[in-house]
Amino acid sequence: MPFNRNLYQKQLNKYSTGYKSFAVLLDPDNLDEKGCLEIVARCNTHSVDYIFLGGSLVTQNNQDFLIKLIKANTDIPVIIFPSSSLQINPDADGILLLSLISGRNPEFLIGQHVIAAPLLKASGLEILPTGYMLVDSGRQTTASYMSGTMPLPHDKPSVAASTALAGEMLGLHLIYLDGGSGALYPVTPAMIQAVRQVISIPLLVGGGINSPQKASAALAAGADILVVGNHIEKNPDFISQVAQVIQTFNASVPVHP
């Protein structure tokens, strides 16, 4: 059966006009009901485009509950950010089917995908094939440890560009540059720009974005979707600050999607 492509088509329309988007990443391990509702309320107020739910190591059995809770309190699309095939839930709107193209571990390039494929087909979720690229952020992250892969050197934008280009040529629909949760510093503007110049699909950037200045620098370099998670857990007000940065960029877009 054909996969639902509504979310992706809308994002392609935004990408084609230069319109920027904002995704809030929620880690089930760091979220209770009260905290979740507070963040969702802020997302509604500040026009967040996507809510990503997941993490590199999910130890709490509350993802299903949180998805239902979020869906009951917002119309913002909920997209699963999975670390394994165990995190498939048909109550969400979509799932990032992550292929860790920065690493060389076959389990995260194709292994988990083979296990998940029949479940994904039956789930009704919109599948978003994503080239996931871990970038060195000054410390080992949970993602690099759990995947058993080395991140891309933060000062090698040409390596990142070639990797992203290969991902697009392989048919992936999105490229995601990620410094990882708790990154000491974000993906450099030079790397974002190098990737943006060689691919013609939407580019997500996350990790280490903990100030409006860093958010603005990532957008100016070519990020299409900013993904912010860890800093929002510490400071929920940061949602409004990033939303304002994105709104400023989008105000200059001549035609809104």
N, C-alpha and C positions, 0 to 999 in steps of 0.2 A: 504494500500500500504506500502511496506517496506520503512523505513526511510533511507535517505542518510547517510552513515557512513564514508565518505572519510576523513574528518577532524579528526575524532576520531581514525580511523585506523592509520593514519599517526602519531598521537600523541602516540598511543600505541607502534608503531615501535620505536619511540624515547625513550619512557620510558623503553622498553625492553633492550636497549643498554646503558642506563644511560645518554643519550643526554639531555641537558637542553634547555628550551625554554624561550622566553621573550615575554610577552604580555603588550602592552601599553594600559592603560585604559583612555578613553576620556569621560568627562562629558559634555553633550550637553549644560548644563546651563552655563558652563565656557568657551565656545568655539565659536569664530566667524570664518568666512571664512578664513581670513588671518592667524589666529593662527592655524587653522586646517591644512592648506596647509603647513605651516612651520613644524609642527610636523610630518606630513605624509612624507615630504621630508627627514627628519632626520631618520624616520623609514626605509625608502628605503635605505638610505646610510648605516645604521648600522644593517641591516639584522634582524629586528624585526620579530617575527614569527606570532603574532596575534595582531589585533587591536580590543579591546573591546570597545563598545560604550554604555553608559548608566549611571545610577546613582540611588541612593535611593529616590531622589525627583527631577523629571524632570519637570521643570515649563515652559521651552521654547518649542515652537512648531517647532523645527528645526531639529529633529532627521532624518526625511526623507531626507531633503536637505543634511545633513552632510553625511549620508550613500552614497548617490549618488556622492557627491563630493569626498569622500575617494575612492570609487570604481573606479572613473574616473582617479585617480592619483596613484594607486598602485595595485599590484597583491597580497598584503598581505591579508589573509582572515579577513573579518570583522564579528565579533561575537557580538550579542546583549547581554548586561548585564542588564536584565530587573528588574524593581521594580514592574511591574504590567502587566496585559494582554494588556494594551493600547500600549505597546511599541513593538509590533510585526510588523516587516517590511520585506516583502519577498525579498527586494533588497539586504539584507545582505546575508552572506554565512551560518551563523549558529546562534544559540541562546543557551545560558546557561539556561536550565530549572532548576531554583534554587529551591531546597527544603530546607528551613531553619531548618536543623535538630538540631541545637544548641538551638533552642527556642521551645516553646510549644503553639504557636499561630497557630491554624488549618488553618487560612487563608493563611499562607505562607508555610505550610506543604503540603496542597492539595487544598485549596479553590480556589486560583487564577488559579491553574493548570486545574481545571475542566472547568472554564470559557474559558481558553485559548486553550484547547485541540482541538476543531474543527477548530479554526483559524490556529493553528500550523500545523495540518495535511494538510490543504489546501495551506499552505504558500510555501511549498517546501524547507523551511529552514532545515538544519541539526540540529536535536534536540540533545542536549548534557545534559543528566540528571546529575545534579550536587548537591552533598550534601554540602550546604553552611553553614559554621560554623563561627559565629561572636565570636571574642575573645576580652576580655577586653584589651583596649589599653591606659588606663589612663584617658579617658574622655568619656562621652556619645557621640556616633556618630549618624549621621542622620539615618543610617541603623537600629540601635537598637531602636531609638525613633519611627521611622515610622512603624517598625514591632511590636512594643510593646513587645519586648522580652529582657531578660537579656543575656548579652554575657557570654561566658565561662570564668571562672576565669583564668587569665593569668598564674598562678602558679600551675595549676592542669593538667599536661600533661596526666595523666591517664584517666581523665574524657574525654578529647579530643580524646584520642585513642579509648576508648570504643564507643564514639559517631560516630567517623569515621568508625569504624569497623561495627557498626550497619547499617550505611548508605550503605556500600558496600554489606552487606548481604541482604539489601532490593533491591539491583539491580542497585544502582546509579553507574554511569560510571566514575565520577570524584569527588574528595573531594577538597573543597576550604576553607582554613584557612584564615580568613580576619580580620585584626584589624580595618578596616573601614577607610573611607576617613578622612584625617587629624589626624591619630593616633599619640599619643605622643610617643609611642614606638611600635616596631614591635612584631609579634608573636615570642615567645622565641625559640631558637634552640632546647631546651629540648622538647618543645611541638611538634615541627616539626618532630623531631627524633622519638618521641613516636608514632606519627601517622604513619609515614613512615614504622615503624617496623611491624605494624599490618595489613596494607592494601596492596593490590596487584593491585591497579589502580593508575593512575596519580594523583599527588598532586599539587594543585595550592596554592601559598602563596602570600598574599598582605597586604598592610597597614603598614605605618610607615617605609617603606624601602626608606631612604633618604640619604644613603651613600654607596659607593662601599663596605665598610666593612660589612654593614648590609646585602647587597645583597649576598656577598660571604658567610656569616655565614648561611643564609637561604638555599643556595644551598648545602653547606657542610653538613647541618643537614638532607637533603633529599628532598627539594623542587624540583619538576620537571619543573614547570612553575612559573617564577616570574611575578607578576602583579604589575606594578608601574603606578600611576596616578597622585595623588595630587602634588608630588614633581616635576613632569615633567611640570605641569602647571606653576610652579614658575621658573623652571630652565630647559628649553628644552635640554640643553647640557647634562643633566643627562642621556639621552637616550644612548649617546655614552659611558658613564662610565659604565652603567649596561651591555651594549652589550659587552664591553671589558671583564668584569668579567665572563660573560657567555661563551665567546669565549675561555677564558683561561681554564675553566672547560671542555669544549667540546674538546679541543685540546688533552686531555688525554684519550678520548674515543677511543678504538681500532677500532671499526667499526661504521662508521657514517650511519644513516638511509637514 
